[in-house]
Amino acid sequence: MLSERQNKILKLIVERYIKEPIPVGSKAVSKILKCSSATVRNDMGELENQGLLEKTHTSSGRIPSEAGYRYYVDNLMELKKMNAEDMLKLQIVFKNQQLALSDVITKSLQVISDMTNYTAVVLGSTSHENLLKQIEVVPIDDVSMIVIIVTDKGHVEHKNIKLNDVSIDEVKKTVGLINNLISGTPIDEVSRKLEFEVKPIIGKYVKQHEQIYNAFYHVFSDFTNQEVNIMGRSKMLEQPEFSSNIEKIKTVFNKLDSPELINNIVEDDDNNIKVYIGNENNIDSDVTVIQTKYKNGGEEGTIAIIGPKRMEYDRVVSMLEYIKDNIER
């Protein structure tokens, strides 16, 4: 159990080090808290003994340890209200009625990345409860057309495809067959049903079935695969912890490029905002991941901010709360 003064000292050191990555000495702390340097040194020594502060080799000052950041987030952090400028930038995105929900989420996270200089990640997925209502095809020219997928929750996706030397009548037959056989199927099961229920019989009804089937199969596979959008990947280079450590940058970049990124961002059962500091996350021991799930109708996914352990926790949590609230309205 920390004393009131020790709490103040730890909070002050964490917040000063977040602003500028320079070890904090007892003199700076004593001036702010208006107590003797000796008293502060004793308390800083106790905080170090408890594993909440660390002493660097190059300075007599202290920096927060991983446990110190965790204690700060759990016990000392006060959420920072968003300023008017930040809120206005996000409101412009959320009030744009011409944007689809997926675009709103991506653009709002891009704004967050630009404002914080951290990396933002959106893991979007379509819920099992989202059922296929129907598909439609709109011809563009002799070889190009748009496939429109509509779910029972009103979610609409579209994708351009090209079919060479295929008649539109054959395409319409395929559309009719798919709508008759798999309408009402959960979106994440459509590809399997196409493979095992539509593919074996499509040749009986559609002459040019192979090319058409493959095109529709890829459309549904792209729709049901979890989408990963990363904004501000290069922001890591702007953090002093990484800018001088090429190997560390390579490691983090490789993790962000890896197909396992989805698995590395921990999925929780609840929708609360979670903070994973250093070794608590599956990406890298030198970063923090702050994330939360969102759900809107049949769409759900995860939004996350990745930055150094020396992250503006109070600001990022407030921003994610604001985005989550607006997505789920």
C-alpha positions as CSV (number, residue, x, y, z in Angstrom):
1,M,0.0,0.0,0.0
2,L,1.5,3.3,-1.0
3,S,1.2,6.5,1.0
4,E,-0.5,9.5,-0.4
5,R,2.8,11.2,-1.0
6,Q,4.2,8.1,-2.8
7,N,1.1,8.0,-5.0
8,K,1.7,11.7,-5.9
9,I,5.4,11.1,-6.6
10,L,4.7,8.1,-8.8
11,K,1.9,9.9,-10.7
12,L,4.1,12.9,-11.2
13,I,7.1,10.8,-12.5
14,V,4.9,8.8,-14.9
15,E,3.3,11.9,-16.4
16,R,6.5,13.8,-16.7
17,Y,8.3,10.9,-18.3
18,I,5.4,10.4,-20.8
19,K,5.8,14.0,-21.9
20,E,9.5,13.8,-22.2
21,P,11.6,10.6,-21.9
22,I,14.1,12.0,-19.5
23,P,14.7,10.4,-16.0
24,V,13.1,12.4,-13.3
25,G,15.2,13.5,-10.3
26,S,14.2,14.1,-6.7
27,K,14.9,17.9,-7.0
28,A,12.3,18.4,-9.8
29,V,9.8,16.4,-7.7
30,S,10.5,18.2,-4.5
31,K,10.0,21.6,-6.1
32,I,6.5,20.6,-7.3
33,L,5.4,18.8,-4.1
34,K,7.1,21.4,-1.9
35,C,8.9,19.0,0.3
36,S,12.6,18.2,0.9
37,S,14.7,16.4,-1.6
38,A,15.7,13.9,1.1
39,T,12.1,13.0,1.7
40,V,11.4,12.5,-2.0
41,R,14.6,10.4,-2.4
42,N,13.5,8.1,0.4
43,D,10.1,7.7,-1.2
44,M,11.6,7.2,-4.7
45,G,13.8,4.6,-3.2
46,E,10.8,2.8,-1.7
47,L,9.0,2.9,-5.0
48,E,12.0,1.4,-6.6
49,N,12.2,-1.3,-4.0
50,Q,8.5,-2.1,-4.8
51,G,9.4,-2.4,-8.5
52,L,7.4,0.6,-9.6
53,L,10.4,2.8,-10.5
54,E,13.6,2.0,-12.2
55,K,17.0,3.7,-12.1
56,T,18.9,4.2,-15.4
57,H,22.6,3.8,-15.8
58,T,23.1,7.2,-17.2
59,S,21.2,9.3,-14.6
60,S,20.4,9.5,-11.0
61,G,16.8,10.1,-11.9
62,R,14.1,7.4,-12.1
63,I,11.7,6.2,-14.8
64,P,8.5,4.2,-14.5
65,S,8.8,0.4,-14.7
66,E,6.2,-1.7,-16.4
67,A,4.7,-2.4,-13.0
68,G,4.7,1.4,-12.4
69,Y,2.7,2.1,-15.5
70,R,0.3,-0.7,-14.6
71,Y,-0.2,0.8,-11.1
72,Y,-0.7,4.3,-12.6
73,V,-3.3,3.0,-15.1
74,D,-5.2,1.1,-12.4
75,N,-5.0,3.5,-9.5
76,L,-3.8,7.0,-10.4
77,M,-4.8,7.8,-14.0
78,E,-7.4,10.5,-14.5
79,L,-9.0,10.5,-17.9
80,K,-8.2,13.6,-19.9
81,K,-11.1,15.4,-21.5
82,M,-10.8,15.7,-25.2
83,N,-10.1,19.3,-26.3
84,A,-12.4,21.1,-28.7
85,E,-10.1,20.7,-31.7
86,D,-9.7,17.0,-31.3
87,M,-13.4,16.5,-30.9
88,L,-14.2,18.6,-33.9
89,K,-11.9,16.6,-36.1
90,L,-13.7,13.4,-35.1
91,Q,-17.2,14.9,-35.3
92,I,-16.5,15.8,-38.9
93,V,-15.9,12.1,-39.7
94,F,-18.9,10.8,-37.7
95,K,-21.3,13.3,-39.2
96,N,-20.4,12.5,-42.8
97,Q,-23.6,10.7,-43.9
98,Q,-21.9,9.6,-47.2
99,L,-19.4,7.3,-45.4
100,A,-20.1,3.6,-44.8
101,L,-19.6,2.5,-41.2
102,S,-16.3,0.7,-42.0
103,D,-15.0,3.9,-43.6
104,V,-16.1,6.0,-40.6
105,I,-14.2,3.6,-38.2
106,T,-11.1,3.7,-40.4
107,K,-11.0,7.4,-40.9
108,S,-11.7,8.1,-37.2
109,L,-8.7,5.9,-36.2
110,Q,-6.6,7.7,-38.8
111,V,-7.4,11.0,-37.1
112,I,-6.5,9.5,-33.7
113,S,-3.2,8.2,-35.2
114,D,-2.4,11.7,-36.6
115,M,-3.2,13.4,-33.3
116,T,-1.3,11.1,-31.0
117,N,1.6,9.9,-33.2
118,Y,0.7,6.3,-32.4
119,T,-0.2,3.4,-34.6
120,A,-3.9,2.6,-34.9
121,V,-5.4,-0.8,-35.9
122,V,-8.9,-1.8,-36.9
123,L,-9.9,-5.4,-36.9
124,G,-13.3,-5.6,-38.6
125,S,-15.4,-8.7,-38.9
126,T,-18.9,-9.7,-39.7
127,S,-20.9,-11.3,-37.0
128,H,-22.1,-14.9,-37.1
129,E,-25.6,-13.4,-36.5
130,N,-25.3,-11.5,-39.8
131,L,-27.2,-13.6,-42.3
132,L,-27.0,-13.4,-46.1
133,K,-30.2,-11.9,-47.4
134,Q,-29.4,-11.8,-51.1
135,I,-26.8,-11.0,-53.7
136,E,-27.3,-8.9,-56.8
137,V,-25.3,-8.2,-59.9
138,V,-25.1,-4.9,-61.8
139,P,-23.3,-5.1,-65.2
140,I,-20.9,-2.3,-66.0
141,D,-19.7,-3.4,-69.5
142,D,-19.2,-6.6,-71.4
143,V,-16.7,-8.1,-68.9
144,S,-17.1,-6.1,-65.7
145,M,-19.9,-6.1,-63.1
146,I,-20.5,-5.2,-59.5
147,V,-21.6,-8.0,-57.1
148,I,-23.7,-6.6,-54.2
149,I,-24.0,-8.6,-51.0
150,V,-26.9,-7.6,-48.7
151,T,-27.4,-9.0,-45.1
152,D,-30.5,-9.2,-43.0
153,K,-29.1,-6.5,-40.8
154,G,-28.9,-4.1,-43.7
155,H,-25.2,-4.3,-44.2
156,V,-24.2,-3.9,-47.8
157,E,-20.9,-4.8,-49.4
158,H,-19.9,-4.6,-53.1
159,K,-17.0,-5.8,-55.2
160,N,-16.1,-5.5,-58.8
161,I,-15.4,-8.7,-60.8
162,K,-14.4,-9.4,-64.4
163,L,-15.7,-12.4,-66.4
164,N,-14.4,-12.9,-69.9
165,D,-16.7,-14.4,-72.6
166,V,-19.5,-15.1,-70.1
167,S,-23.1,-14.2,-70.8
168,I,-25.1,-12.1,-68.3
169,D,-27.8,-14.8,-68.5
170,E,-25.4,-17.4,-67.1
171,V,-24.4,-15.0,-64.3
172,K,-28.0,-14.3,-63.4
173,K,-28.7,-18.1,-63.3
174,T,-25.8,-18.4,-60.8
175,V,-27.2,-15.5,-58.7
176,G,-30.6,-17.2,-58.6
177,L,-29.1,-20.5,-57.6
178,I,-27.0,-18.9,-54.8
179,N,-30.0,-16.9,-53.5
180,N,-32.2,-20.0,-53.5
181,L,-29.8,-22.3,-51.8
182,I,-27.9,-20.2,-49.2
183,S,-30.1,-17.2,-48.4
184,G,-30.4,-17.0,-44.6
185,T,-27.0,-18.6,-44.1
186,P,-24.6,-16.9,-41.5
187,I,-22.1,-14.8,-43.5
188,D,-19.1,-16.7,-42.1
189,E,-20.6,-20.0,-43.3
190,V,-21.4,-18.9,-46.9
191,S,-18.0,-19.9,-48.4
192,R,-18.4,-23.4,-46.9
193,K,-21.9,-23.8,-48.3
194,L,-20.8,-22.6,-51.7
195,E,-18.1,-25.3,-51.7
196,F,-20.2,-28.2,-50.5
197,E,-23.7,-27.3,-51.7
198,V,-23.5,-25.1,-54.7
199,K,-20.3,-26.2,-56.5
200,P,-21.4,-29.9,-56.9
201,I,-24.6,-28.9,-58.7
202,I,-23.9,-25.6,-60.5
203,G,-22.7,-27.4,-63.6
204,K,-26.2,-28.8,-64.2
205,Y,-27.7,-25.3,-64.5
206,V,-24.8,-23.0,-65.7
207,K,-22.7,-23.8,-68.8
208,Q,-19.8,-21.5,-68.0
209,H,-20.0,-22.4,-64.3
210,E,-16.3,-22.8,-63.4
211,Q,-15.2,-19.2,-64.0
212,I,-18.4,-17.8,-62.6
213,Y,-18.3,-19.9,-59.4
214,N,-14.7,-19.0,-58.7
215,A,-15.5,-15.3,-59.0
216,F,-18.4,-15.5,-56.6
217,Y,-16.4,-17.7,-54.2
218,H,-13.6,-15.1,-54.0
219,V,-16.1,-12.3,-53.4
220,F,-17.5,-14.1,-50.4
221,S,-14.1,-15.2,-49.1
222,D,-13.0,-11.5,-49.2
223,F,-16.2,-10.4,-47.4
224,T,-16.0,-12.9,-44.6
225,N,-12.3,-12.8,-43.9
226,Q,-11.4,-10.5,-41.0
227,E,-10.2,-7.2,-42.4
228,V,-7.1,-5.5,-40.9
229,N,-6.4,-1.8,-41.4
230,I,-3.3,-0.3,-39.9
231,M,-2.9,3.5,-39.8
232,G,0.2,5.3,-38.8
233,R,2.6,2.4,-39.1
234,S,5.6,4.8,-39.5
235,K,4.6,6.6,-36.3
236,M,6.8,4.2,-34.4
237,L,9.8,5.8,-36.0
238,E,8.9,9.1,-34.4
239,Q,9.1,7.6,-30.9
240,P,12.6,8.1,-29.3
241,E,12.4,4.6,-27.8
242,F,12.5,3.1,-31.3
243,S,14.1,5.7,-33.5
244,S,17.6,4.8,-32.5
245,N,17.0,1.0,-32.4
246,I,16.7,-0.3,-35.9
247,E,16.4,-4.0,-34.8
248,K,13.5,-3.1,-32.5
249,I,11.7,-1.2,-35.3
250,K,12.2,-4.2,-37.6
251,T,10.7,-6.5,-35.0
252,V,7.6,-4.4,-34.4
253,F,7.1,-3.8,-38.1
254,N,7.3,-7.5,-38.8
255,K,4.7,-8.1,-36.1
256,L,2.4,-5.5,-37.7
257,D,2.9,-7.1,-41.1
258,S,2.3,-10.6,-39.8
259,P,-0.9,-12.5,-40.5
260,E,-0.9,-13.4,-36.8
261,L,-1.6,-9.7,-36.0
262,I,-5.3,-10.7,-35.4
263,N,-4.2,-13.3,-32.9
264,N,-1.7,-11.0,-31.3
265,I,-4.3,-8.5,-30.4
266,V,-6.1,-10.1,-27.5
267,E,-9.8,-10.7,-27.9
268,D,-11.8,-10.2,-24.7
269,D,-15.3,-11.4,-24.0
270,D,-16.4,-8.0,-22.7
271,N,-16.6,-4.6,-24.4
272,N,-14.6,-2.6,-21.9
273,I,-11.4,-0.7,-22.9
274,K,-8.4,-2.8,-22.1
275,V,-4.8,-1.7,-21.6
276,Y,-2.0,-4.2,-22.2
277,I,1.4,-2.9,-21.1
278,G,4.7,-4.5,-22.3
279,N,4.7,-8.2,-21.6
280,E,1.0,-8.2,-21.1
281,N,0.4,-8.0,-24.8
282,N,1.4,-10.4,-27.6
283,I,3.0,-7.9,-29.9
284,D,6.2,-6.6,-28.2
285,S,7.4,-6.1,-24.6
286,D,8.3,-2.5,-25.4
287,V,4.9,-1.4,-26.6
288,T,1.5,-0.8,-25.0
289,V,-1.8,-1.9,-26.7
290,I,-5.0,-0.1,-25.7
291,Q,-8.1,-1.7,-27.3
292,T,-11.8,-2.2,-27.2
293,K,-14.4,-4.1,-29.1
294,Y,-17.3,-2.4,-31.0
295,K,-20.6,-3.7,-32.2
296,N,-23.1,-2.0,-34.5
297,G,-25.9,-4.1,-35.8
298,G,-24.4,-7.1,-37.5
299,E,-20.9,-5.6,-37.6
300,E,-18.3,-6.1,-34.9
301,G,-14.6,-5.8,-34.5
302,T,-11.8,-4.4,-32.5
303,I,-10.1,-1.0,-32.5
304,A,-6.6,-0.6,-31.0
305,I,-3.9,2.0,-30.4
306,I,-0.3,0.8,-30.3
307,G,2.5,2.9,-29.0
308,P,5.4,2.9,-26.6
309,K,4.9,2.0,-22.9
310,R,5.5,5.8,-22.4
311,M,2.0,6.4,-23.9
312,E,-0.5,9.1,-23.0
313,Y,-2.8,6.6,-21.4
314,D,-5.3,9.1,-20.1
315,R,-5.7,10.8,-23.6
316,V,-5.9,7.6,-25.6
317,V,-8.5,5.9,-23.4
318,S,-10.7,9.0,-23.6
319,M,-10.4,9.0,-27.4
320,L,-11.2,5.3,-27.7
321,E,-14.2,5.7,-25.5
322,Y,-15.5,8.6,-27.6
323,I,-15.0,6.6,-30.9
324,K,-16.7,3.5,-29.4
325,D,-19.7,5.5,-28.2
326,N,-20.1,7.1,-31.6
327,I,-19.8,3.8,-33.5
328,E,-22.4,2.1,-31.4
329,R,-25.0,4.8,-31.5
